[in-house]
């Protein structure tokens, strides 16, 4: 399974729709996209309604994006997180770090 990324551009805010799996296979390409978007936008939303799986490699990417947005005074928000992915966030402590809308 792969990962598809669709960007919705709203000017200063971007929304990245993640579809598929964010794991060690897909994290390199996703990391490049996230790095570009954290530089480009003031605020970034990750729409995870069709994200089926996230691994530790995916969690590292989210932490890197969160830190990049925080350093510049922007925000990283997650929305439409499914139950399985939310359980990963809760077990790893990411649920307390990330902002959900």
N, C-alpha and C positions, 0 to 999 in steps of 0.2 A: 504494500500500500504506500501511497505517496502523500505529499502535502501540496495543496494548491493554495495560493495566496491571491486574494482579490483586494485591491485598494479602492476605498471610497475617499475622495479628496474633498474636504470642506473648507479649503483655505488654510487657516492656521491649525485646523484639526484634521487628523487623518483617522480613518477607520480601516483596519486590516482584518479581513475575514479569513480565518484559518479553516481549511477543509482537509480532513484526513488525519495524519499522524505526525506529531512533532517529536521525533526521536533522533537517535544517533545518525541514521541514514539521511534524514531531511534537515538536520539542524545546521549544517554548514551553509546551505543556500538560504535558509530562513534567517540565519544570523546576519548574512550580508544585507538582506532586505530590511531587517529590523534596525541595523546600524544606520542605514541610509535614512529610514523614516524617523528615527529619533533625532537625527540632525535636521531634517527637513521641517518637521511639524513642532508646534508649541505644545500640543496635546495629542496623545495617541490613544485610540481605543482598539483593543483586540477583541473581535467578535468571535467567540468560540462555539457557536451553536452547532457547527458541523465538525468540530475537532473531536475525534474518536479516542485519542490516546496522547499522553504526554509522558516522556521519560525524563531521567535526570538531566540529559543533554538539553531537553526543552526547558526544564526549570532553570538551568544556567543561563539560557538565552533570555528568559523573562527577567531574571534578576539583573542581567547586564542592561537590558532595555530600561528597566525601572530605575536603576542607578543613573543612567545617562539622562533620562528625563528629569529626574530629581535634581541633578547637578545644574541643569539649565533653568530650573524653576518651572518646568512643565509638569504634566501629569501623564501617567500610564494607567488606564482603566480597562477592566475586563468586563465583558457582558456575555450573557447567554451561555454560561459555563454549565456543561452537563454534569450529572451526578457523579459519574466515574472520575472525571477530571477534577471536580471539586474535592472529592475524597483524597486525591493525591495532594492537592494544595493543603488540605487540613492536616494530613499525616506528616507532611514535611514542614509545616509551619508557615508556608507561603500564604495561607489564607489570612494571617494576621498582618502580613507585609503588603499585600496587593489590595487595590481598591476595586470593588465590584459595583457595577451599576445595573 
